[in-house]
Amino acid sequence: RGDGLTVRLLNVLDSSTINIIRKVIYSITVVTGDTQYAGTDTNIFLTVYGVNGSTEEMLLPKNGDRFERDQEDTFTLEIDDIAPLKKIRVRTDGSGCRPDWFLDRILMRNLTT
């Protein structure tokens, strides 16, 4: 037409296949234990599993002196809503001059709800 606009009408064949996944924001606190040589310089990866799926494996940023002895490091992650959560998989790649690590615990808190 002469107005310069392009318009297309698209038919939805099966609306039941449309799946909108909500994003949620979590605060994740990684607590390194309080024993000699507990800290690490290695890369640390996290995968979160829930009833409705799992996340991709995520590399936790290690800016500065993260993952040191008796230290809490907090991260904010935006992930698909897979709740309720079931488990967390933690992996290191063994890199760095101090690849060993003593993980005490991980705390996850949903900041969206």
Summary of the structure (lengths in Angstrom):
residues: 113
radius of gyration: 20.8
end to end distance: 48.1
largest distance: 76.5
contacts: 256
relative contact order: 0.35
helix: 3%
strand: 41%
